[in-house]
Amino acid sequence: MDPLQITTSEVDVVVLGSGAAGLVAALAARESGATVALFEKAELIGGSTAISGGVCWVPMNHHMDEAGAPDSREAALAYLRSLSLGQMNPALAEAFIGGARETVEWLESVTDLKFTLIPGYPDYHPEHPGGRPSGGRSLDPGLFSYERLGPWAAKVAKSRRSARLRITDTTLGGGTGFLDDETLAHREQHDLRGCGAALVGPLLAALLRAGVEPVLEARATDLINEDGRVCGVRLVIGAAEGPQHAHLARARHGVIIATGGFEWNPQLVSTFLRGPMTAPASVPSNEGDGLLMALRAGAALANMPQAWWAPTVSVPGDEAFGRPRATLLNRERTLPGSIMVNSAGLRFANEAANYNALGGAFHTLDPVEFGYRNLPCWLIFDGRNARDFGSFGTPAGTPIAPWITRATTIPELAGALGIDVDGLSGTVARWNSFVDAGDDADFGRGRSAYDRWSGDGRHRGEVASTLGRLDEAPFFAVPVYSGTLGTSGGPRTDVDGRVLDPVGVAIPGLFAVGNAAAAPTALAYGGAGGTLGPIIVFGRAAGLAAARSGAERPAVARTVD
Ligand SMILES: Cc1cc2nc3c(=O)[nH]c(=O)nc-3n(C[C@H](O)[C@H](O)[C@H](O)COP(=O)(O)OP(=O)(O)OC[C@H]3O[C@@H](n4cnc5c(N)ncnc54)[C@H](O)[C@@H]3O)c2cc1C
């Protein structure tokens, strides 16, 4: 870095990070008249949001009314409360439900976003009080033509797997995961992108129309604090391997930290998370920079042991920003003819449960062995499963990729992987007996409406969608890791995203939102879109509050719990 070159800028609101949290906050601040600067550390815009499914879980959204299946505040709150485990701040949960519908309506009015319901997609715990077995709260951002972004189209992060798919084209959203040649050619011709890219695209387009151009390769490092108020941020601008210079961005009204989680910072991970997490699926630029800045500014923390957990696999070629990145293990573990086992060869959970809840199984400590009982772990599947469904990006009927371990018998597979041979043989026999009986007596796989959603689409809604014998050679195995979509702990905030100090007083001028902040729903992952739903709601609230911030010093938080 050139130590002599320092550039400066001054606006009303400075936003750090260009995922959904940063883009929505920036747009809300700009829409309410503030001047805004948006700084992004990576060379591409969009963070994990751009490579995500882009689904937003929004209770009481107006599309549910239009579909004739309206939601209620009481049901949504009861549902979140049932998932709280005593960790959720009721004021934040109420603010989320209270602002949810309005946020979607606002986004659809100020951007080109047009959400649609994902027909039938159940909540993740649909049998809990207030849960929705037939869905409605999970919204698909659809498709967005990147032609509308001109040269900015090339500056948005892209998912190798889902770039051209709507969520409803994916197996998670009820589709096959593949497009016919004609549809694919049409989408390529018009640069139509779906999933997370369809969320980021319209937000970016609206920001550009409003005159806010994100500054890329701009890493925020320190907050500037004057007279007890955060009034700007120091950044390093330029690619790590190229010329860099220092920048001082002053913020008349406030700084919004939207820098994502800390899952790529090994020291923060081992300090805070409740158990092993070795394979994040998010963008590698999420290294907890915002958390460190907020800590130095005196922020209180909440939800720190938690993350949006997910079993992940390591698929060759999956990467983000030039670094390998894990792939979510969502579909394969729910399909008939597949189970997950630990090194004793034992199943340990309902494999078709939602990823966030399933992640908890990796943190089970064996008190005698004093080790994590379910790590390492493998997905095991048979030849019929492979033939009928393909695997990890290979379509049905095509050869299974050579990186996947195969064997002609179950004992041979166990031996090759160091899994207890008798344990695995017994587990497979037991599993097959459960399949024959139509009920998983050990873990209840297939009993929830959610389990019967994402497996074999030919049997959607039936136990056969997820229960199937594992008995046809060859047999396959893939190691599964404890991963995450992103961490969910961080600075405590009030309902407007103001960062609170340890006695609950807002730190003047400082806001945090998205995975950079403590999740407003704490442990609760309500349904598909359970992270992005709250993010758009609180992103908007933080942007509006930052735009009008400045008069209060210091402000007393609106949330006291
Ligand atoms: C494969 C995958 C699929 C997913 N699907 C869904 C889904 O369908 N629905 C859902 O609700 N959730 C989903 N998630 C989770 C969801 O993507 C994240 O929770 C969400 O995108 C987080 O948004 P964010 O804005 O807080 O962070 P991000 O989108 O990660 O953005 C943070 C940004 O901040 C930047 N940054 C970091 N440090 C600095 C710094 N010092 N200065 C400036 N910028 C900085 C980062 O580079 C990044 O661009 C998925 C996640 C993954 C990985």
The ligand as a MOL file (V3000), in Angstrom:
LIG
                    3D

  0  0  0     0  0            999 V3000
M  V30 BEGIN CTAB
M  V30 COUNTS 53 58 0 0 0
M  V30 BEGIN ATOM
M  V30 1 C -25.1240 -21.6340 -1.4120 0
M  V30 2 C -25.9560 -20.8030 -0.4740 0
M  V30 3 C -27.3400 -20.7690 -0.6590 0
M  V30 4 C -28.1210 -19.9980 0.2020 0
M  V30 5 N -29.4620 -19.8720 -0.0440 0
M  V30 6 C -30.2150 -19.0770 0.7460 0
M  V30 7 C -31.5750 -18.8280 0.4530 0
M  V30 8 O -32.1120 -19.2500 -0.5780 0
M  V30 9 N -32.2990 -18.0600 1.3150 0
M  V30 10 C -31.7420 -17.5360 2.4550 0
M  V30 11 O -32.4450 -16.8760 3.2270 0
M  V30 12 N -30.4280 -17.6940 2.7220 0
M  V30 13 C -29.6590 -18.4210 1.8870 0
M  V30 14 N -28.3300 -18.5430 2.1270 0
M  V30 15 C -27.7420 -17.7200 3.1960 0
M  V30 16 C -27.6490 -16.2740 2.6860 0
M  V30 17 O -27.0030 -16.2700 1.4330 0
M  V30 18 C -26.8990 -15.3550 3.6440 0
M  V30 19 O -27.3970 -15.5180 4.9530 0
M  V30 20 C -27.0700 -13.9040 3.2120 0
M  V30 21 O -26.7520 -13.7660 1.8480 0
M  V30 22 C -26.2030 -12.9680 4.0180 0
M  V30 23 O -26.3580 -11.6690 3.4990 0
M  V30 24 P -25.3930 -10.5110 3.9940 0
M  V30 25 O -25.7130 -9.3250 3.1840 0
M  V30 26 O -25.4560 -10.4070 5.4620 0
M  V30 27 O -23.9490 -11.0740 3.6590 0
M  V30 28 P -23.2800 -11.3730 2.2490 0
M  V30 29 O -24.2930 -11.5480 1.1800 0
M  V30 30 O -22.3200 -12.4720 2.4340 0
M  V30 31 O -22.5120 -10.0270 1.9300 0
M  V30 32 C -21.4650 -9.5770 2.7570 0
M  V30 33 C -20.5140 -8.7700 1.8890 0
M  V30 34 O -19.6590 -7.9930 2.7210 0
M  V30 35 C -18.3810 -7.9620 2.0980 0
M  V30 36 N -17.3710 -7.5930 3.0940 0
M  V30 37 C -16.7970 -8.3920 4.0340 0
M  V30 38 N -15.9030 -7.6950 4.7520 0
M  V30 39 C -15.8930 -6.4400 4.2680 0
M  V30 40 C -15.1580 -5.2550 4.5800 0
M  V30 41 N -14.2220 -5.2500 5.5470 0
M  V30 42 N -15.3930 -4.1170 3.8640 0
M  V30 43 C -16.3240 -4.1080 2.8460 0
M  V30 44 N -17.0290 -5.2060 2.5020 0
M  V30 45 C -16.8360 -6.3510 3.2050 0
M  V30 46 C -18.2400 -9.3600 1.5600 0
M  V30 47 O -17.2270 -9.4200 0.5590 0
M  V30 48 C -19.6290 -9.6360 1.0250 0
M  V30 49 O -19.7370 -9.2530 -0.3370 0
M  V30 50 C -27.5230 -19.2920 1.2750 0
M  V30 51 C -26.1340 -19.3260 1.4440 0
M  V30 52 C -25.3560 -20.0680 0.5840 0
M  V30 53 C -23.8750 -20.0610 0.7820 0
M  V30 END ATOM
M  V30 BEGIN BOND
M  V30 1 1 1 2
M  V30 2 1 2 3
M  V30 3 2 2 52
M  V30 4 2 3 4
M  V30 5 1 4 5
M  V30 6 1 4 50
M  V30 7 2 5 6
M  V30 8 1 6 7
M  V30 9 1 6 13
M  V30 10 2 7 8
M  V30 11 1 7 9
M  V30 12 1 9 10
M  V30 13 2 10 11
M  V30 14 1 10 12
M  V30 15 2 12 13
M  V30 16 1 13 14
M  V30 17 1 14 15
M  V30 18 1 14 50
M  V30 19 1 15 16
M  V30 20 1 16 17
M  V30 21 1 16 18
M  V30 22 1 18 19
M  V30 23 1 18 20
M  V30 24 1 20 21
M  V30 25 1 20 22
M  V30 26 1 22 23
M  V30 27 1 23 24
M  V30 28 2 24 25
M  V30 29 1 24 26
M  V30 30 1 24 27
M  V30 31 1 27 28
M  V30 32 2 28 29
M  V30 33 1 28 30
M  V30 34 1 28 31
M  V30 35 1 31 32
M  V30 36 1 32 33
M  V30 37 1 33 34
M  V30 38 1 33 48
M  V30 39 1 34 35
M  V30 40 1 35 36
M  V30 41 1 35 46
M  V30 42 1 36 37
M  V30 43 1 36 45
M  V30 44 2 37 38
M  V30 45 1 38 39
M  V30 46 1 39 40
M  V30 47 2 39 45
M  V30 48 1 40 41
M  V30 49 2 40 42
M  V30 50 1 42 43
M  V30 51 2 43 44
M  V30 52 1 44 45
M  V30 53 1 46 47
M  V30 54 1 46 48
M  V30 55 1 48 49
M  V30 56 2 50 51
M  V30 57 1 51 52
M  V30 58 1 52 53
M  V30 END BOND
M  V30 END CTAB
M  END
